[in-house]
Structure formats: C-alpha cells, structure tokens
Amino acid sequence: MEHIRDAFDPIAQEYDAQRVHIIPDLGNYYGAAVWAAVAKDNHPEILDIGAGTGLMSALVLEKFPGAKLTLLDISENMLAVARKRFSHRENIRYVVSDYSRSPLGGPYDLVISALSIHHLTSEDKRQLFNGIFAALKPGGMFINADQAEGETLLFRQMYLDYWNDFMKSGPLDEQERLEILRRRDTLDRNEKLSSQLRWLQESGFTDVDVVYKNRTFIVTVARKG
C-alpha cells in the first residue's frame, strides 16, 4: 500500500476539511457507523483500520469515552494529525503499518474502518476480512464505512454521476476537484456490495447486514458469533 501512503501523506492537513465536500451526507454516513458499534461495556478494545486522521475514531470515542483504541495506518502524516487530535487522551496507540500485510493483533471488541479498505484488491479484501474475524473476540463487531461498486454498469455510472454532481456543487476549486478525481480513478478498487457481504459471511461472520447506503457509500456490519 505504499502508493496509498504516497498519495495521502501530502494532503494530511487538508483531509478532514475536505471530507464534507467530497462525501455526500457525511454526517449520516458516519452516524450510522457509530450507531452500529455495539460493545458489551463502556471500555471496549477497538482497532481502527486505515485510521488516517482519526476522524472515525473520534466519533466512536464520543460513544465509548473509556475505550482503549489502536489506530493503524500506513501514512505517518495522517497519524500525526490523529496524534494532535487525541493529544489530551490516554489509552490510544498508534501503529504505522500496511494493514493488508501485517498482523492485526487483538483480540478486540470492535474493529472499525472508514474509507480505506476499498483501496485493496479483491483478494486482499477477502484476506483482510479473514484477519479481522480472527482478531475479534466472540461477539465482537466489524463496522466498515466504505465504498461499493454499482451492481450493474448502469448503476455504476449513475452513482458516479451523482458523486460528480455533488462535488461540483460545493466550494472545491477546479484544481482540488481534479486532484480528488485523479486519486479516485487511480486508487479506488471498489467492489459490489453483494460481493463484500458474501466475503464477510465466508470469513465466518454470522450477523452481516447493511445499515446505511447512499449510492456508492455504504456501512456494513458483521458480528462474530
């Protein structure tokens, strides 16, 4: 994932500010992911995969302020922003690593991820789902706020048109928008939602569902029974 690191290291400082103008309905998107995060107590062990600047972790910590959190990302610059965000907090560990190739550790009560796993190849996604299942405690949950390909070519194009129109409607200037589109076209490897749900089930997860969907943007939930 070195190419992912090289693409996101330079934009670490601007990442959070741009999100609301890149991802439609951002509040409800992340809100659904946080709502789906369920733990046995208020002090869960949580792993954030592809944690970036810690945006998803910050929202989950509002729900579980006593959580013990591990932020895992390949970009040192992105995690540097997360360190500043959580400078006042304890029980947070930062790991700079390629999560598609490195052990995940554990066991965890929750594994969360936002807008990261779609960068992996199909086989790497499947292997990662296997690794997440192994890293969770019995009853633990995997929450993934990510992207999905349209089930047919028609819907793939409709989703792209919707996304493009959204970005054009906001304050991003032309250079910013073109750079975002370049990253999307070169780095995104979206999979159909149906495939992702099947792979989660094949990894051993029992309760698998979709708690949010807005065209390309999805939140899937999987529980280790």
Secondary structure as the mmCIF struct_conf table of DSSP 4:
data_model
#
loop_
_struct_conf.conf_type_id
_struct_conf.id
_struct_conf.beg_label_comp_id
_struct_conf.beg_label_asym_id
_struct_conf.beg_label_seq_id
_struct_conf.end_label_comp_id
_struct_conf.end_label_asym_id
_struct_conf.end_label_seq_id
HELX_RH_AL_P HELX_RH_AL_P1 GLU A 2 PHE A 8
HELX_RH_3T_P HELX_RH_3T_P1 ASP A 9 ILE A 11
TURN_TY1_P TURN_TY1_P1 ALA A 12 GLU A 14
HELX_RH_AL_P HELX_RH_AL_P2 TYR A 15 ILE A 22
BEND BEND1 ILE A 23 ILE A 23
TURN_TY1_P TURN_TY1_P2 PRO A 24 ASP A 25
HELX_RH_AL_P HELX_RH_AL_P3 LEU A 26 ALA A 36
BEND BEND2 LYS A 40 HIS A 43
STRN STRN1 GLU A 45 ILE A 49
TURN_TY1_P TURN_TY1_P3 GLY A 50 GLY A 50
TURN_TY1_P TURN_TY1_P4 GLY A 52 THR A 53
BEND BEND3 GLY A 54 GLY A 54
HELX_RH_AL_P HELX_RH_AL_P4 LEU A 55 LYS A 63
TURN_TY1_P TURN_TY1_P5 PRO A 65 GLY A 66
STRN STRN2 LYS A 68 ASP A 73
BEND BEND4 ILE A 74 ILE A 74
HELX_RH_AL_P HELX_RH_AL_P5 GLU A 76 ARG A 85
TURN_TY1_P TURN_TY1_P6 PHE A 86 HIS A 88
BEND BEND5 GLU A 90 ASN A 91
STRN STRN3 ILE A 92 VAL A 96
BEND BEND6 SER A 97 SER A 97
TURN_TY1_P TURN_TY1_P7 TYR A 99 ARG A 101
BEND BEND7 SER A 102 SER A 102
STRN STRN4 TYR A 108 ALA A 114
BEND BEND8 LEU A 115 LEU A 115
HELX_RH_3T_P HELX_RH_3T_P2 ILE A 117 HIS A 119
BEND BEND9 LEU A 120 LEU A 120
HELX_RH_AL_P HELX_RH_AL_P6 SER A 122 ALA A 135
STRN STRN5 LEU A 136 GLN A 147
STRN STRN6 GLU A 149 GLU A 149
BEND BEND10 GLU A 151 THR A 152
HELX_RH_AL_P HELX_RH_AL_P7 LEU A 153 SER A 169
BEND BEND11 GLY A 170 PRO A 171
HELX_RH_AL_P HELX_RH_AL_P8 GLU A 174 LEU A 187
STRN STRN7 LYS A 192 LYS A 192
HELX_RH_AL_P HELX_RH_AL_P9 LEU A 193 SER A 203
TURN_TY1_P TURN_TY1_P8 GLY A 204 GLY A 204
BEND BEND12 THR A 206 THR A 206
STRN STRN8 ASP A 207 ASN A 214
TURN_TY1_P TURN_TY1_P9 ARG A 215 THR A 216
STRN STRN9 PHE A 217 ARG A 223
#
